Amino acid sequence: MSVTVFSHYYCGMHEVHQAHPESPERLDAINDQFIRSGLNFVLQQKDCSPALQEDLYRVHDVAYVNDIFKRAPTEKGQQIWLDPDTIMTQHSLRAALYAAGSGLNAVDEVMMGDNQSAFCAVRPPGHHASHNAAMGFCIFNNIAVAAAYAFAHFNVKRIAIVDFDVHHGNGTEDIFANDERVLFCSSFQYPLYPNTGTNSISPHIVNTPLPPGSSAAQWRNEVTTRWLPAIDHFSPELILISAGFDGHLEDDTSAFQLREDDYYWLGQSLKNLAHIHCQGRIIGMLEGGYDMSSLGRSVVAFVKSLI
């Protein structure tokens, strides 16, 4: 049994400003490390397909989705800014649809396919996109679209969404704040963009803010004492992971001190819970990670943990 990796050429066609950290080279760095590590020989790699508007409507405001389709640039050189960090250029809408669609493919794969584990190497990321707004490089909330699809098509009753990006998954929390079918666990540096996540009081939202300079030991302790028991008690039928690797020691985005073995450890911990509660069904979705070398190495370590 292996891991199915979903991606698509179109996800690399989302062009951004030259100095923008969320660049197409991120996917190249991941693919290069898959090859360098030899992992590409044991993975099943598949092209993803695009999400449809009705898939987006399950988690996003209809007017918001329609406005994105209406405003999306269609010619080379055109661009619009959805917020101060989030740009759309000629191919951005198509890339965003394939990124969101990868989650649907991954759900189908783990629910009906040969592999219980999948990873979506796609961009643009999604976890900052809220019900009715783009934010923080994110146009559509890919992980939320996947969860809603699983609820709608497979009659899943409980889903755990784990977000270990160094930035709070505010968009995912916004979408599922009142949905008790979702347990949402998010670790993040605070203070740091988007400076949210410290006032959540819902019993199914487990936010874990940590100060700048936090060590791997601190992070692992919080995961061990807060996340893993909560997930075990929740007994999910599917585990979805917003996998952001910008908490790595070499990534200048943050002041966390995580390394590849920390991502491997977390992946194994979650995979163990998936075997206990949901027949091993687990999906990782790429979010952040902007230092090319550490991003590629960290993704390889995390994907290895799911095998």
Protein Blocks (a to p, Z undefined) as FASTA:
>chain_A
ZZdddddfklmmmccdfklmbbfklmmmmmmmmmmnommmmpccdddddddfklmmmmpc
fklmmmmmmmpcfbehiacdfbfklccdfklmmmmmmmmmmmmmmmmmmmmmmbfbdcdd
ddddfklpcfkbceehiabdfklmmmmmmmmmnopabdcdddfbfbdcfklmmmmmmmck
bccdddddddddehiajlccbfkbccddddehiafklmmmmmmmmmmmmmmmnopabdcd
dddfklgfklmkbmcfbdfklmmmmmmmmmmmmmmmngopacdddfedjbfklmmmmmmm
mmmmmZZ
